[in-house]
Amino acid sequence: MESQITYKKLTVKDEKTIKLLCLKRKKYNFFILSNLNLLAKKQNLVEYFGVYEEKELVGVIMFFHKLLYYEIKEKKYFKNIIDLLLYTDKNEIIINDTYDLYNRNYFTPKYHEEFIKPGLLFQYYDNKLINEKEEPKALLANIDNIESLVDFYNSAPIDIKRGKDSLLRSITNGRRTFFTKKNGIVSSCILTTGETNDSAMLGGIHYICNKDLIIATNSIIESLIKENKKLIYTVIRDEKVISILKKIGFIKLGNWNIIHLKSD
């Protein structure tokens, strides 16, 4: 007899069981774990859904706007994640797939592919450039810098563009954004897309020249380490950025693919 699979929307009462499932792959589940505090607040920003086999939580989906993150106890439960997703009213979804389980046939006819972007998860281990006395520092952004940063990101590749609201969250919601300037114009930027007591995820990486990116990255890492946030991650899809960050002290952990789906 097959065991019964059920689904439900998760609340703050389910926080401990979500952690038990997700801490086994803590590095890949950074966003699921770092947003758990929102379960106790009245907000429409983040939603969690669970897949249960009998009474055991075997799968979790977290929606952050259009972004979807998931964790499963075993790969066989990916089908249940898909079933749960197909019953939602989401017209547009960006799946963060860290298991390489995506298959476009699973999502037809409800969704079609807009794009797939293969990416890699990196972790910072040993900075070889930080603390050089002559190394200049990047600037820590505040709300007065929003407009110039929006203009800078308007020239960025499509997958790292940042709007005013996104940048405002990255400056005011317990996160930080570092940038450099050349001749009065923003020349590089890097920000934390999420932070916890001991870790942070870097994103929004855009730059004009290599040296500017190194300066901005060193500055944000130095700031995080001073607060004992030593687990520093980033997801990268650009080979040039990968080459630069490897020199600074980032090492590859595994795949992190982005799949953008829209309803037909």
Backbone bond lengths (Angstrom), bond angles and torsions (degrees), N, CA, C in turn:
res aa  C-N    CA-C-N  psi(-1)  N-CA   C-N-CA  omega(-1)  CA-C   N-CA-C  phi
1 M - - - 1.470 - - 1.533 109.82 -
2 E 1.330 115.48 128.33 1.459 119.88 -179.00 1.521 110.88 -71.77
3 S 1.331 115.17 143.08 1.465 119.09 177.41 1.522 109.68 -72.64
4 Q 1.312 115.59 154.64 1.460 121.34 -176.09 1.528 110.94 -85.59
5 I 1.341 115.76 131.79 1.459 122.52 175.97 1.524 108.62 -104.85
6 T 1.329 116.39 128.82 1.465 121.32 177.20 1.527 109.47 -129.90
7 Y 1.330 115.02 164.01 1.462 121.76 -178.05 1.521 109.43 -132.03
8 K 1.325 116.28 147.95 1.454 118.59 174.44 1.526 110.46 -158.14
9 K 1.326 115.44 157.44 1.464 120.56 173.68 1.524 107.78 -77.68
10 L 1.323 116.47 134.38 1.459 121.01 -175.15 1.528 111.47 -91.79
11 T 1.332 114.80 151.70 1.465 121.69 -179.54 1.526 108.97 -128.54
12 V 1.317 115.69 -175.53 1.459 120.99 -179.58 1.536 111.02 -60.61
13 K 1.322 118.10 -25.82 1.471 121.46 178.28 1.529 112.00 -65.67
14 D 1.336 116.59 -20.46 1.461 120.98 -177.42 1.524 112.72 -96.33
15 E 1.328 117.98 5.56 1.468 121.81 -173.15 1.531 112.32 -58.09
16 K 1.322 117.67 -44.23 1.466 120.71 -177.25 1.521 112.06 -64.22
17 T 1.327 117.24 -41.26 1.466 119.98 -179.17 1.539 110.87 -71.13
18 I 1.327 117.56 -32.36 1.470 120.61 174.94 1.524 109.68 -63.22
19 K 1.327 116.52 -44.08 1.465 120.71 179.10 1.525 111.33 -62.25
20 L 1.337 117.10 -42.71 1.460 120.69 -179.40 1.526 111.28 -58.52
21 L 1.322 116.11 -38.89 1.456 120.76 -179.77 1.527 111.61 -74.22
22 C 1.332 116.67 -40.01 1.464 120.92 -169.30 1.526 114.81 -90.86
23 L 1.325 118.70 -21.80 1.463 120.44 -176.90 1.531 112.63 -69.19
24 K 1.335 117.74 -20.02 1.465 120.18 178.55 1.525 111.03 -64.45
25 R 1.324 116.53 -27.83 1.474 121.56 175.47 1.530 108.21 -126.61
26 K 1.310 114.92 57.17 1.462 122.00 -172.62 1.523 112.56 -54.74
27 K 1.321 117.12 -40.59 1.460 120.46 -176.37 1.525 111.50 -64.26
28 Y 1.325 116.42 -38.55 1.458 120.29 -179.52 1.526 112.07 -80.66
29 N 1.319 116.49 -21.00 1.470 120.70 -176.79 1.524 112.44 -104.06
30 F 1.320 115.36 26.33 1.462 120.43 -178.34 1.529 111.74 -51.92
31 F 1.326 118.04 -48.78 1.463 120.90 -174.48 1.525 111.90 -70.77
32 I 1.333 117.50 -37.99 1.467 119.82 177.20 1.521 110.35 -61.86
33 L 1.334 116.89 -44.12 1.463 121.39 -177.36 1.527 112.78 -74.99
34 S 1.324 117.34 -37.63 1.469 119.71 -174.91 1.526 112.95 -75.50
35 N 1.330 117.65 -13.45 1.471 120.51 179.97 1.530 113.08 -104.88
36 L 1.334 117.30 5.97 1.469 119.77 -178.65 1.524 112.98 -61.44
37 N 1.329 116.71 -27.09 1.464 119.30 179.56 1.528 111.88 -62.21
38 L 1.326 117.06 -21.42 1.473 120.25 -178.92 1.524 112.59 -75.44
39 L 1.334 117.04 -14.98 1.472 119.61 178.36 1.521 111.74 -61.93
40 A 1.316 117.00 -28.15 1.468 120.89 -177.02 1.534 112.26 -89.46
41 K 1.317 117.04 0.82 1.466 120.09 -175.95 1.528 110.79 -114.38
42 K 1.310 115.50 151.97 1.459 120.51 173.76 1.518 108.39 -79.57
43 Q 1.323 115.67 109.01 1.462 120.31 -176.49 1.531 108.70 -160.87
44 N 1.317 115.52 157.37 1.460 121.30 178.79 1.521 112.06 -112.71
45 L 1.331 114.99 10.94 1.457 120.41 -174.23 1.520 112.36 -76.48
46 V 1.345 116.42 -43.00 1.467 121.67 -172.78 1.520 110.25 -127.45
47 E 1.339 116.44 137.91 1.464 122.28 175.27 1.530 109.27 -130.91
48 Y 1.336 115.70 140.63 1.459 121.52 176.64 1.530 109.27 -118.04
49 F 1.338 116.42 137.84 1.454 121.99 175.23 1.528 108.45 -129.45
50 G 1.336 115.91 146.71 1.444 120.37 -177.28 1.512 113.38 -119.89
51 V 1.336 115.96 148.61 1.461 123.83 171.76 1.525 106.85 -109.12
52 Y 1.323 116.98 125.49 1.459 121.47 -177.95 1.523 110.53 -117.62
53 E 1.330 115.13 136.69 1.459 121.26 168.27 1.511 106.19 -108.31
54 E 1.342 114.65 112.91 1.456 120.13 -167.13 1.538 107.24 57.05
55 K 1.333 118.87 -115.82 1.468 119.65 -179.15 1.531 112.97 -108.35
56 E 1.333 116.39 6.64 1.467 120.28 -176.65 1.527 111.43 -96.83
57 L 1.326 116.47 132.87 1.460 121.26 175.57 1.527 108.49 -75.27
58 V 1.336 116.28 117.62 1.477 120.48 -176.89 1.527 112.31 -117.62
59 G 1.328 116.77 -4.79 1.460 119.91 178.44 1.511 111.20 -158.98
60 V 1.333 116.14 145.09 1.466 122.24 179.05 1.525 109.44 -132.53
61 I 1.316 115.85 137.14 1.467 122.28 169.28 1.516 107.87 -117.34
62 M 1.310 116.88 133.86 1.465 120.96 169.93 1.520 108.73 -119.89
63 F 1.326 115.87 124.87 1.462 121.89 172.77 1.519 109.15 -98.89
64 F 1.323 116.61 129.31 1.464 123.24 172.62 1.525 104.99 -124.83
65 H 1.362 116.28 97.78 1.454 120.85 -169.07 1.532 107.58 57.22
66 K 1.328 116.49 -119.98 1.471 121.65 -179.89 1.531 112.25 -88.32
67 L 1.321 116.54 -11.43 1.460 120.35 -176.13 1.524 111.29 -78.52
68 L 1.315 116.64 138.98 1.457 122.13 178.50 1.525 109.29 -123.68
69 Y 1.333 115.39 129.41 1.462 122.54 174.32 1.520 107.36 -121.98
70 Y 1.316 117.72 144.38 1.471 118.90 -179.57 1.520 111.23 -142.93
71 E 1.324 115.08 156.12 1.466 122.83 171.81 1.519 107.96 -139.84
72 I 1.326 115.98 144.67 1.458 121.41 -179.64 1.525 110.17 -136.22
73 K 1.313 115.83 149.83 1.471 120.84 179.38 1.520 110.72 -68.27
74 E 1.339 116.74 -41.56 1.457 123.15 177.47 1.523 108.04 -140.99
75 K 1.343 116.09 157.46 1.461 120.34 -176.19 1.528 112.58 -62.00
76 K 1.328 117.44 -26.51 1.467 120.32 -178.85 1.533 112.20 -62.87
77 Y 1.342 117.41 -20.13 1.463 120.40 -178.79 1.526 112.68 -84.16
78 F 1.332 117.22 -1.43 1.467 119.19 177.84 1.528 110.77 -61.07
79 K 1.328 117.04 -35.96 1.469 120.40 177.83 1.525 110.99 -59.00
80 N 1.320 116.94 -36.92 1.462 120.58 179.12 1.519 111.49 -70.76
81 I 1.333 116.26 -32.88 1.463 120.10 173.93 1.524 109.48 -61.76
82 I 1.333 116.54 -42.76 1.467 121.30 178.73 1.522 110.43 -63.68
83 D 1.324 116.89 -45.67 1.466 120.67 179.35 1.520 111.02 -57.62
84 L 1.338 115.88 -43.49 1.459 120.51 179.39 1.529 110.24 -63.30
85 L 1.316 115.80 -43.57 1.455 121.15 -178.84 1.523 111.90 -63.24
86 L 1.323 116.94 -41.97 1.466 121.07 -177.04 1.525 112.71 -66.97
87 Y 1.331 116.50 -19.03 1.462 120.00 179.12 1.529 112.92 -92.29
88 T 1.328 117.09 -2.67 1.469 119.69 177.06 1.523 109.58 -81.96
89 D 1.338 115.10 171.10 1.467 119.73 -179.93 1.528 111.52 -101.46
90 K 1.326 116.97 23.59 1.460 120.59 -177.56 1.531 110.24 -75.44
91 N 1.338 116.50 125.74 1.464 120.89 178.59 1.529 112.52 -88.32
92 E 1.322 115.08 -20.76 1.452 120.23 -177.86 1.530 108.81 -144.36
93 I 1.326 117.06 131.33 1.461 121.80 -175.25 1.526 109.57 -138.80
94 I 1.325 115.60 138.61 1.463 121.11 173.16 1.527 106.87 -117.53
95 I 1.324 115.87 105.42 1.465 122.03 -174.81 1.523 110.30 -85.74
96 N 1.312 116.19 129.15 1.457 122.27 171.28 1.524 106.74 -96.26
97 D 1.322 115.82 102.79 1.464 121.61 -173.05 1.523 109.91 -104.83
98 T 1.321 116.64 106.82 1.471 121.17 -179.58 1.530 112.08 -102.24
99 Y 1.332 116.30 4.04 1.458 120.57 179.33 1.535 113.29 -108.05
100 D 1.344 117.59 -6.35 1.469 122.08 -175.68 1.525 111.49 57.81
101 L 1.332 116.25 41.57 1.466 120.56 -178.31 1.521 112.97 -105.09
102 Y 1.322 117.27 -1.84 1.456 120.18 -175.45 1.527 111.64 -66.05
103 N 1.334 114.56 137.10 1.459 122.77 173.11 1.526 106.67 -141.80
104 R 1.333 116.22 122.86 1.470 119.27 -174.52 1.520 112.87 -58.86
105 N 1.339 117.14 -28.78 1.467 120.26 -178.33 1.525 112.38 -65.96
106 Y 1.348 117.46 -22.08 1.457 120.59 179.60 1.527 111.86 -66.10
107 F 1.320 116.94 -26.03 1.459 120.56 -168.26 1.530 113.97 -107.59
108 T 1.313 117.46 -1.68 1.455 120.49 176.71 1.525 108.70 -85.85
109 P 1.342 119.48 150.10 1.471 126.58 2.45 1.537 114.34 -90.87
110 K 1.341 118.46 4.77 1.466 118.85 -174.12 1.525 112.25 -68.98
111 Y 1.327 117.60 -39.25 1.468 120.86 -174.94 1.527 111.20 -123.71
112 H 1.326 115.30 151.37 1.461 120.94 168.88 1.522 109.10 -121.13
113 E 1.305 115.48 157.13 1.464 121.78 -178.05 1.523 111.04 -79.11
114 E 1.328 115.55 129.50 1.460 120.93 169.48 1.526 108.82 -89.55
115 F 1.325 116.44 -46.67 1.459 120.96 175.32 1.522 110.53 -166.56
116 I 1.323 115.47 162.21 1.461 123.60 170.62 1.517 107.24 -127.19
117 K 1.320 117.01 128.07 1.460 121.31 179.69 1.537 108.83 -122.58
118 P 1.334 116.95 106.99 1.467 119.60 175.95 1.526 110.34 -65.97
119 G 1.320 116.42 135.27 1.457 120.54 178.99 1.514 110.80 -137.37
120 L 1.331 115.78 173.28 1.456 122.14 -179.93 1.521 109.95 -132.82
121 L 1.324 115.85 139.86 1.460 121.47 175.25 1.523 108.47 -90.27
122 F 1.342 116.00 127.80 1.456 122.11 178.10 1.529 109.76 -119.35
123 Q 1.333 115.35 151.90 1.466 121.30 174.35 1.515 109.03 -126.97
124 Y 1.336 115.89 138.80 1.455 121.87 177.05 1.524 109.30 -78.24
125 Y 1.317 116.59 133.28 1.460 120.87 178.36 1.513 113.60 -123.26
126 D 1.327 118.46 -48.38 1.460 119.46 -173.17 1.519 109.26 -147.80
127 N 1.316 116.70 107.05 1.459 120.16 -177.94 1.522 110.11 -79.72
128 K 1.311 115.12 123.64 1.462 120.45 -177.34 1.526 112.15 -92.82
129 L 1.330 116.92 -10.08 1.461 119.07 -175.08 1.522 113.00 -112.28
130 I 1.324 116.16 -20.43 1.457 119.79 -175.39 1.533 111.01 -64.30
131 N 1.321 115.93 152.58 1.470 123.95 177.03 1.533 114.41 75.80
132 E 1.335 117.60 7.82 1.454 118.65 172.84 1.520 108.02 -69.11
133 K 1.309 117.41 126.95 1.463 121.25 -171.91 1.522 112.86 -59.52
134 E 1.323 116.57 -34.73 1.453 119.63 -176.24 1.529 112.65 -86.69
135 E 1.321 116.97 -4.70 1.459 119.94 -176.35 1.524 110.47 -71.97
136 P 1.331 118.52 120.69 1.471 120.20 178.34 1.530 110.85 -68.38
137 K 1.330 115.98 162.37 1.457 121.80 -179.06 1.524 110.40 -106.26
138 A 1.310 114.72 148.36 1.465 119.60 173.15 1.521 108.95 -80.11
139 L 1.317 116.37 167.03 1.459 122.75 -179.48 1.527 109.69 -93.03
140 L 1.324 117.02 140.69 1.465 122.06 173.83 1.520 108.01 -86.40
141 A 1.325 116.53 121.30 1.463 120.94 -173.74 1.526 112.51 -72.36
142 N 1.317 115.87 149.66 1.463 123.27 169.94 1.523 107.99 -132.18
143 I 1.323 117.24 -178.12 1.473 119.91 -173.40 1.523 112.38 -63.86
144 D 1.322 118.04 -20.82 1.459 119.95 178.37 1.525 112.36 -70.78
145 N 1.331 116.81 -15.54 1.465 121.25 -177.76 1.525 113.03 -95.82
146 I 1.327 117.61 -2.18 1.465 121.59 -172.96 1.532 112.41 -54.37
147 E 1.318 117.40 -51.70 1.466 120.60 -174.19 1.524 112.12 -61.17
148 S 1.343 116.91 -43.30 1.465 119.15 -179.08 1.527 110.97 -68.38
149 L 1.342 117.28 -32.41 1.464 120.13 177.34 1.525 111.78 -71.66
150 V 1.331 116.96 -37.59 1.472 120.43 175.88 1.525 109.66 -61.68
151 D 1.323 117.09 -44.04 1.466 120.64 177.93 1.520 110.86 -60.61
152 F 1.329 116.51 -40.68 1.462 120.95 -179.86 1.528 110.63 -63.02
153 Y 1.338 116.75 -45.22 1.462 120.21 -178.37 1.518 113.13 -71.83
154 N 1.319 117.57 -19.84 1.465 119.66 176.15 1.524 111.72 -63.71
155 S 1.326 116.53 -20.12 1.463 120.68 178.09 1.519 111.84 -95.07
156 A 1.339 116.85 1.02 1.464 121.70 -175.40 1.526 111.25 -82.22
157 P 1.349 117.81 161.22 1.466 120.59 171.58 1.522 109.99 -54.96
158 I 1.307 116.80 152.68 1.463 122.51 -170.72 1.529 112.66 -57.90
159 D 1.347 118.11 -33.44 1.463 119.45 -173.71 1.520 113.89 -81.84
160 I 1.348 118.16 -3.12 1.459 118.13 175.37 1.526 112.30 -123.73
161 K 1.328 117.31 15.57 1.461 119.23 176.64 1.523 109.93 -63.02
162 R 1.334 116.30 147.44 1.463 121.71 179.60 1.521 108.63 -131.89
163 G 1.313 115.89 130.19 1.455 120.47 176.30 1.523 110.80 -89.40
164 K 1.323 115.43 177.82 1.458 121.19 -177.32 1.524 111.88 -61.30
165 D 1.345 117.28 -44.67 1.470 120.96 -178.98 1.520 111.71 -64.00
166 S 1.342 116.57 -41.78 1.459 121.24 179.41 1.524 110.85 -62.60
167 L 1.325 116.63 -45.10 1.469 120.31 -179.99 1.524 111.41 -67.12
168 L 1.324 116.43 -36.06 1.463 119.88 179.09 1.522 110.31 -62.75
169 R 1.353 116.88 -41.20 1.479 120.32 176.76 1.521 110.91 -64.02
170 S 1.337 116.73 -35.30 1.463 120.96 -177.97 1.523 112.75 -75.71
171 I 1.318 116.71 -8.25 1.463 120.81 179.90 1.525 111.42 -109.22
172 T 1.336 116.85 -33.39 1.467 120.12 -171.12 1.519 115.01 -108.16
173 N 1.336 119.63 -17.59 1.468 121.39 -173.79 1.526 112.36 -97.16
174 G 1.337 117.06 48.51 1.449 120.26 177.97 1.510 113.66 71.33
175 R 1.325 116.51 16.33 1.457 121.18 176.90 1.521 108.54 -115.70
176 R 1.326 116.65 -177.02 1.466 118.49 -179.00 1.523 110.99 -147.70
177 T 1.306 114.65 154.15 1.461 122.83 179.86 1.522 108.61 -132.87
178 F 1.331 116.26 126.77 1.460 121.32 177.29 1.527 109.72 -113.05
179 F 1.329 116.23 142.92 1.457 119.73 179.77 1.521 110.39 -147.23
180 T 1.318 115.90 159.25 1.461 122.04 174.94 1.519 108.72 -116.77
181 K 1.334 114.74 159.64 1.464 120.67 177.86 1.524 109.81 -127.81
182 K 1.308 115.14 147.21 1.451 121.41 174.00 1.524 107.73 -135.99
183 N 1.321 116.14 122.94 1.473 121.50 -176.42 1.523 111.35 54.79
184 G 1.336 115.64 37.74 1.459 120.83 176.27 1.506 115.61 80.71
185 I 1.338 117.72 2.34 1.466 122.14 -177.51 1.525 109.03 -117.91
186 V 1.334 116.52 139.34 1.468 121.00 179.05 1.526 109.16 -58.44
187 S 1.338 116.19 130.48 1.463 120.52 -176.22 1.531 113.33 -119.16
188 S 1.326 117.64 -13.18 1.467 121.00 174.27 1.519 108.70 -162.33
189 C 1.340 115.85 156.51 1.467 119.83 178.71 1.518 109.52 -155.68
190 I 1.317 115.81 143.70 1.463 123.21 174.54 1.518 107.07 -149.32
191 L 1.327 117.81 143.51 1.460 120.68 -174.61 1.521 110.95 -142.01
192 T 1.321 115.91 165.97 1.459 119.96 172.44 1.529 107.99 -93.25
193 T 1.325 115.79 126.01 1.466 120.32 176.94 1.522 111.14 -88.25
194 G 1.330 116.41 -8.64 1.458 122.09 175.69 1.512 109.55 -173.62
195 E 1.347 116.13 150.88 1.460 120.90 178.51 1.521 109.91 -143.15
196 T 1.341 115.42 146.35 1.462 121.74 171.25 1.524 107.32 -124.68
197 N 1.322 117.35 -171.13 1.470 120.48 -179.15 1.522 112.89 -62.18
198 D 1.336 117.19 -32.55 1.463 119.43 -175.44 1.526 114.33 -125.37
199 S 1.336 117.50 4.62 1.463 118.61 -174.79 1.522 112.17 -147.16
200 A 1.325 115.22 166.33 1.461 121.25 178.58 1.525 109.07 -155.45
201 M 1.322 115.53 149.87 1.460 122.08 174.63 1.521 107.82 -112.82
202 L 1.327 116.55 127.77 1.455 121.87 179.18 1.519 109.96 -94.94
203 G 1.324 116.30 148.15 1.462 120.47 179.02 1.516 110.64 -161.01
204 G 1.328 114.71 -169.45 1.455 120.28 179.02 1.518 113.06 58.31
205 I 1.329 117.80 33.87 1.468 121.40 -174.50 1.520 109.91 -77.40
206 H 1.330 115.99 116.96 1.464 121.66 178.13 1.521 107.75 -145.62
207 Y 1.327 116.56 141.65 1.459 119.17 -174.90 1.523 110.26 -157.86
208 I 1.333 115.58 161.65 1.454 121.63 176.95 1.523 110.60 -100.84
209 C 1.330 117.11 -42.71 1.460 119.09 176.53 1.536 109.62 -133.41
210 N 1.331 115.60 157.33 1.461 121.50 -174.49 1.524 113.17 -55.80
211 K 1.321 117.11 -44.64 1.460 121.05 -175.84 1.528 111.30 -60.83
212 D 1.342 116.75 -39.02 1.465 119.86 179.02 1.525 111.19 -62.29
213 L 1.328 117.15 -42.10 1.464 120.32 179.25 1.524 110.78 -64.87
214 I 1.323 117.46 -40.19 1.470 121.35 178.68 1.528 110.48 -61.68
215 I 1.322 116.36 -44.16 1.475 120.74 179.46 1.525 110.53 -61.41
216 A 1.341 116.87 -47.88 1.465 121.00 -178.38 1.525 111.31 -64.33
217 T 1.343 116.76 -42.23 1.464 120.68 -179.19 1.520 111.11 -66.71
218 N 1.333 117.03 -44.23 1.460 119.88 177.43 1.523 111.57 -58.40
219 S 1.330 116.28 -41.09 1.472 120.47 -177.37 1.518 111.68 -65.82
220 I 1.328 116.92 -42.30 1.467 119.10 -178.00 1.525 110.55 -71.69
221 I 1.338 117.77 -36.98 1.466 120.84 177.21 1.526 110.38 -64.63
222 E 1.321 116.93 -44.42 1.463 120.94 179.72 1.520 110.88 -60.15
223 S 1.336 116.11 -41.33 1.460 120.67 179.35 1.526 111.39 -64.37
224 L 1.321 117.27 -41.81 1.467 121.64 -179.74 1.529 111.74 -67.61
225 I 1.327 116.19 -43.68 1.466 120.27 -177.46 1.527 111.37 -65.03
226 K 1.321 117.38 -33.68 1.468 120.67 177.47 1.517 111.08 -61.63
227 E 1.336 117.07 -24.87 1.467 121.93 177.99 1.530 111.08 -98.21
228 N 1.328 116.27 13.09 1.467 122.76 177.63 1.530 112.66 66.73
229 K 1.326 116.18 26.11 1.466 120.90 174.86 1.522 107.10 -94.80
230 K 1.336 114.95 85.01 1.461 120.74 -170.41 1.527 113.73 -94.45
231 L 1.332 116.94 -10.45 1.465 120.50 177.28 1.528 107.42 -95.74
232 I 1.310 115.73 98.03 1.466 121.29 -173.18 1.523 108.70 -118.26
233 Y 1.346 115.67 122.37 1.457 121.77 -175.77 1.527 110.83 -121.10
234 T 1.323 114.80 162.23 1.458 120.23 169.34 1.524 108.60 -157.36
235 V 1.328 115.86 150.58 1.462 122.10 175.74 1.523 107.19 -108.58
236 I 1.335 116.21 124.69 1.456 120.88 -173.01 1.526 110.14 -126.32
237 R 1.345 115.33 140.56 1.464 120.76 176.82 1.529 112.15 -120.72
238 D 1.318 117.27 -11.18 1.461 122.13 -175.82 1.534 110.29 -96.57
239 E 1.330 116.95 124.07 1.468 121.28 -176.48 1.528 111.99 -62.42
240 K 1.322 118.26 -34.91 1.466 121.09 179.67 1.530 110.65 -66.87
241 V 1.337 116.15 -42.01 1.467 120.26 177.95 1.527 109.75 -65.01
242 I 1.330 117.27 -41.61 1.466 121.43 178.10 1.520 110.22 -56.75
243 S 1.324 116.86 -45.86 1.465 121.54 -178.92 1.523 111.65 -60.90
244 I 1.343 116.56 -42.16 1.468 121.25 -179.00 1.525 110.85 -67.77
245 L 1.335 117.12 -46.94 1.467 120.14 -176.23 1.528 112.75 -70.15
246 K 1.310 117.38 -27.88 1.469 119.69 174.28 1.527 110.34 -62.47
247 K 1.323 116.40 -38.81 1.467 120.62 179.37 1.525 111.50 -65.69
248 I 1.327 116.02 -31.32 1.461 120.88 -178.78 1.528 111.08 -76.44
249 G 1.342 117.53 -27.96 1.456 119.34 179.07 1.512 115.29 131.71
250 F 1.346 118.30 18.48 1.458 121.91 176.16 1.526 109.64 -92.07
251 I 1.332 116.59 141.54 1.460 120.69 175.62 1.526 109.63 -123.40
252 K 1.329 115.36 151.58 1.463 121.13 -177.34 1.524 110.72 -77.25
253 L 1.351 115.27 135.77 1.463 120.90 176.71 1.529 111.62 -104.10
254 G 1.338 117.25 -40.30 1.464 119.83 -177.15 1.511 111.76 171.02
255 N 1.335 115.63 -172.38 1.465 121.33 -175.82 1.523 111.97 -80.51
256 W 1.331 114.31 150.47 1.477 121.75 175.42 1.529 106.25 -151.50
257 N 1.322 116.17 94.29 1.462 120.75 -174.10 1.519 111.87 -96.71
258 I 1.313 116.04 148.16 1.456 123.03 -179.92 1.527 108.51 -113.76
259 I 1.337 116.56 123.76 1.460 121.73 179.39 1.519 108.96 -121.99
260 H 1.323 117.39 120.11 1.460 123.00 -178.12 1.523 108.74 -101.34
261 L 1.337 116.82 117.70 1.463 122.85 -179.52 1.514 111.15 -117.38
262 K 1.339 116.88 144.43 1.466 122.71 173.02 1.512 108.96 -130.15
263 S 1.333 115.07 148.04 1.461 119.40 -179.02 1.518 110.21 -73.66
264 D 1.348 115.68 145.97 1.469 121.07 179.81 1.520 110.61 -81.33
